[in-house]
Amino acid sequence: MKKSSQQPSYLNGPLLNTIKRVQVLTTIDNNQYPFSLSIIKNLKKIFFHTQVTFFIGENGTGKSTLLEAIAHHVGFGAEGGSKNISFKTSANEVYSGVQNLADNLILSWRQKPKDGYFFRAETFYNIVNHLDYLNREGGGRAYNAYGGKSLHDQSHGEGFLSFFQNRMGKGGFFILDEPEAALSAQRQLSLLLIINQLCKDMNTQFIIATHSPILLAYPEATIYSCDDDRIKKVSYKETSHYQITKNFLNNTELYLQQLFSNQL
């Protein structure tokens, strides 16, 4: 018989294939954050079928918390960073809860990433401050991977884009939490170009939490919604981000009239 040339499934697809939640021996208080979040209570398995996976949902659903737990598990900094940049400035209680969740997850890999980064828009300012400190203490080398100068010497949006252009590379595992926060619509398109270029290497993977209908349009990406108390796969046009934006742009005056008519 002729042998099949098709590779086994574990040799294909994203670096991270599956996440599942397991019960550890210690008792977990489901009323304590982050185990009190509905999507965490109902979490069983998450499959990563594509190189780019988006998590969407209203504020407070837990999408960012889930990304933080994945980042913890991989060994990235709690407030963002890589395995070599790890620090925290916020309350220990918050991070201990996320760490407990991270300890409750099993990650199944096709191949362990050689490079990676956890980009967290909320604490990116702290990362830039830390890089400035490392650059002063390390003889001016800390900026080399970030465009050659302090990201504080640029506007907020320019600093974001400089990070994406310089720090992210092929063959990496990147977790991005609301990367569009400081980017104009045009710069979001630039980020799509960067992601697409990097994904030409099959060993590059992105997991992204976003509210941006522009980023969500990335072709063939997997989109998971965290609304309705569980994580479920949805199509781009099923997302509220697409529907609300499309309806607003197509019927702006009517949309605003109906919106404002509900005010007292």
C-alpha positions as CSV (number, residue, x, y, z in Angstrom):
1,M,0.0,0.0,0.0
2,K,1.1,3.5,-0.8
3,K,1.7,5.5,2.3
4,S,-0.3,8.7,2.8
5,S,1.7,11.9,2.4
6,Q,-0.7,13.7,4.8
7,Q,1.0,14.6,8.1
8,P,-0.6,13.7,11.4
9,S,-2.9,16.3,12.8
10,Y,-0.6,17.1,15.7
11,L,2.1,18.3,13.2
12,N,-0.3,20.9,11.6
13,G,-2.1,23.9,12.9
14,P,-1.2,26.5,15.5
15,L,1.5,26.1,18.1
16,L,-1.1,26.0,20.9
17,N,-3.8,23.5,20.0
18,T,-6.0,23.1,23.0
19,I,-6.7,24.6,26.4
20,K,-8.8,22.8,29.0
21,R,-9.7,23.5,32.6
22,V,-9.0,20.7,35.1
23,Q,-10.0,20.4,38.7
24,V,-7.0,20.4,41.0
25,L,-6.9,18.6,44.4
26,T,-7.3,21.8,46.4
27,T,-10.9,23.1,46.8
28,I,-11.8,26.0,44.4
29,D,-14.2,28.6,45.6
30,N,-16.4,29.4,42.6
31,N,-17.5,32.6,44.3
32,Q,-14.0,34.0,44.3
33,Y,-12.6,35.9,41.3
34,P,-11.8,34.8,38.6
35,F,-13.6,31.4,39.2
36,S,-16.8,33.4,39.8
37,L,-16.8,34.5,36.1
38,S,-19.4,32.5,34.2
39,I,-17.1,31.7,31.3
40,I,-14.6,30.2,33.7
41,K,-17.3,28.2,35.5
42,N,-18.4,26.8,32.2
43,L,-15.0,26.4,30.6
44,K,-14.1,22.9,29.5
45,K,-12.0,23.0,26.3
46,I,-10.9,25.7,23.8
47,F,-9.6,24.6,20.4
48,F,-7.3,26.7,18.4
49,H,-7.8,25.8,14.7
50,T,-6.1,28.8,13.1
51,Q,-3.0,30.9,13.6
52,V,-5.1,33.9,14.7
53,T,-7.8,33.5,17.4
54,F,-9.9,36.4,18.7
55,F,-11.8,36.6,22.0
56,I,-14.7,39.1,22.1
57,G,-17.3,40.1,24.7
58,E,-18.7,42.9,26.7
59,N,-16.6,44.4,29.5
60,G,-16.4,42.2,32.5
61,T,-17.1,38.9,30.7
62,G,-13.6,37.7,31.5
63,K,-11.9,37.6,28.1
64,S,-8.9,39.6,29.3
65,T,-8.7,37.5,32.5
66,L,-8.5,34.3,30.4
67,L,-5.7,35.8,28.3
68,E,-3.8,36.8,31.4
69,A,-4.1,33.3,32.7
70,I,-2.7,31.8,29.5
71,A,0.1,34.4,29.7
72,H,0.8,33.4,33.3
73,H,0.9,29.7,32.3
74,V,3.4,30.4,29.5
75,G,5.6,32.4,31.8
76,F,5.1,35.9,30.4
77,G,5.1,38.9,32.7
78,A,1.9,39.5,34.7
79,E,1.4,43.1,33.4
80,G,2.7,42.2,29.9
81,G,6.1,41.3,28.7
82,S,8.1,38.2,27.7
83,K,9.7,35.5,29.8
84,N,12.6,37.9,30.3
85,I,10.5,40.8,31.3
86,S,8.3,40.0,34.3
87,F,7.2,42.4,37.0
88,K,4.0,43.7,38.6
89,T,2.9,47.0,40.1
90,S,-0.7,46.2,41.0
91,A,-2.4,44.4,43.9
92,N,-1.1,40.9,44.6
93,E,-4.7,39.6,45.2
94,V,-5.6,40.2,41.6
95,Y,-2.7,38.4,40.2
96,S,-2.9,35.5,42.7
97,G,-6.4,34.8,41.4
98,V,-5.2,34.8,37.8
99,Q,-2.3,32.6,38.8
100,N,-4.7,30.1,40.4
101,L,-6.7,30.0,37.2
102,A,-3.4,29.5,35.2
103,D,-2.6,26.6,37.5
104,N,-6.0,25.1,36.6
105,L,-5.4,25.0,32.9
106,I,-3.7,22.4,30.7
107,L,-2.2,23.7,27.5
108,S,-1.6,21.2,24.7
109,W,1.1,22.3,22.3
110,R,2.1,21.2,18.8
111,Q,5.4,22.8,19.4
112,K,6.7,25.0,22.2
113,P,7.3,28.6,21.0
114,K,10.8,29.9,20.9
115,D,9.7,33.5,21.2
116,G,6.6,35.3,22.4
117,Y,5.1,38.3,24.2
118,F,2.1,39.3,26.2
119,F,1.0,42.8,25.0
120,R,-1.5,44.3,27.5
121,A,-2.7,47.7,26.5
122,E,-3.8,48.6,30.0
123,T,-0.3,48.3,31.4
124,F,1.8,49.1,28.4
125,Y,2.9,52.4,30.0
126,N,4.5,50.4,32.8
127,I,6.3,48.2,30.3
128,V,7.8,51.3,28.6
129,N,8.9,52.6,32.0
130,H,10.5,49.3,32.7
131,L,12.3,49.3,29.4
132,D,13.7,52.8,30.1
133,Y,15.0,51.5,33.4
134,L,16.6,48.4,31.8
135,N,18.1,50.6,29.1
136,R,19.8,52.9,31.7
137,E,21.0,49.9,33.7
138,G,22.1,47.8,30.7
139,G,24.2,50.2,28.8
140,G,21.6,51.2,26.2
141,R,20.8,47.8,24.8
142,A,17.1,47.4,25.9
143,Y,15.7,49.5,23.1
144,N,17.3,47.3,20.3
145,A,14.3,45.1,20.0
146,Y,11.8,48.0,20.1
147,G,12.9,50.3,17.3
148,G,16.1,51.7,18.9
149,K,14.6,54.4,21.1
150,S,12.3,54.9,24.0
151,L,8.7,54.3,23.2
152,H,8.0,57.3,25.5
153,D,9.7,59.5,22.8
154,Q,6.7,58.8,20.5
155,S,3.0,59.4,20.7
156,H,0.9,56.8,22.4
157,G,-0.3,55.3,19.1
158,E,3.2,55.5,17.5
159,G,4.6,53.7,20.5
160,F,2.0,50.9,20.1
161,L,2.8,50.6,16.4
162,S,6.5,50.7,16.9
163,F,6.2,47.8,19.3
164,F,4.2,45.7,16.8
165,Q,6.6,46.5,14.0
166,N,9.8,45.8,15.9
167,R,9.2,43.4,18.8
168,M,7.0,40.8,17.1
169,G,8.7,38.4,14.8
170,K,8.1,35.2,12.9
171,G,7.9,32.0,14.9
172,G,6.5,33.6,18.0
173,F,3.5,33.1,20.3
174,F,1.8,36.5,20.9
175,I,-1.0,37.3,23.2
176,L,-2.5,40.8,22.6
177,D,-5.1,42.3,24.9
178,E,-6.9,45.2,23.2
179,P,-4.0,46.1,20.9
180,E,-6.3,48.6,19.1
181,A,-6.6,50.8,22.2
182,A,-4.3,53.6,20.9
183,L,-4.5,52.9,17.2
184,S,-6.4,54.9,14.6
185,A,-8.5,53.1,12.0
186,Q,-5.6,53.4,9.5
187,R,-3.1,52.1,12.1
188,Q,-5.3,49.1,12.8
189,L,-5.1,48.3,9.1
190,S,-1.3,48.5,9.5
191,L,-1.5,46.0,12.4
192,L,-3.4,43.6,10.2
193,L,-0.6,43.8,7.6
194,I,1.9,43.0,10.3
195,I,-0.1,40.1,11.6
196,N,-0.6,38.7,8.1
197,Q,3.2,39.0,7.3
198,L,4.2,37.2,10.4
199,C,1.6,34.5,9.9
200,K,3.3,33.4,6.7
201,D,5.5,31.5,9.1
202,M,3.3,28.6,10.3
203,N,5.1,28.7,13.7
204,T,3.6,32.1,14.5
205,Q,0.4,32.3,16.5
206,F,-1.8,35.2,17.8
207,I,-4.4,35.1,20.6
208,I,-6.1,38.5,20.7
209,A,-8.8,40.1,22.8
210,T,-10.4,43.0,21.0
211,H,-13.4,45.3,20.4
212,S,-12.2,46.3,16.9
213,P,-14.4,45.3,13.9
214,I,-11.4,46.1,11.7
215,L,-9.1,43.5,13.4
216,L,-11.9,41.0,13.6
217,A,-12.1,41.0,9.8
218,Y,-8.8,39.1,9.5
219,P,-9.4,36.3,7.0
220,E,-10.1,32.8,8.3
221,A,-9.5,33.8,11.9
222,T,-11.3,32.0,14.7
223,I,-13.6,34.2,16.8
224,Y,-14.8,33.1,20.2
225,S,-17.5,35.1,22.0
226,C,-17.5,35.3,25.8
227,D,-21.0,36.6,26.0
228,D,-24.0,34.5,27.1
229,D,-22.0,33.1,30.1
230,R,-19.9,30.7,27.9
231,I,-17.3,30.7,25.2
232,K,-18.7,29.9,21.8
233,K,-17.4,30.1,18.2
234,V,-19.0,32.8,16.0
235,S,-18.6,34.1,12.5
236,Y,-17.4,37.7,11.8
237,K,-20.8,38.9,10.6
238,E,-22.5,37.4,13.7
239,T,-20.5,39.7,16.0
240,S,-22.1,42.7,17.5
241,H,-19.0,44.6,16.6
242,Y,-19.7,44.1,12.9
243,Q,-23.5,44.5,13.1
244,I,-23.5,47.7,15.2
245,T,-20.8,49.3,13.2
246,K,-22.4,48.4,9.8
247,N,-25.9,49.6,10.9
248,F,-24.5,52.8,12.4
249,L,-22.5,53.7,9.2
250,N,-25.4,52.8,6.9
251,N,-28.1,54.6,8.9
252,T,-26.2,57.2,11.0
253,E,-28.9,59.8,11.3
254,L,-31.7,57.3,12.0
255,Y,-29.5,55.5,14.5
256,L,-28.7,58.6,16.4
257,Q,-32.3,59.8,16.4
258,Q,-33.4,56.5,17.9
259,L,-30.6,56.5,20.4
260,F,-31.2,60.0,21.7
261,S,-35.0,59.6,21.7
262,N,-34.6,57.2,24.6
263,Q,-33.1,59.9,26.8
264,L,-35.4,61.5,29.4
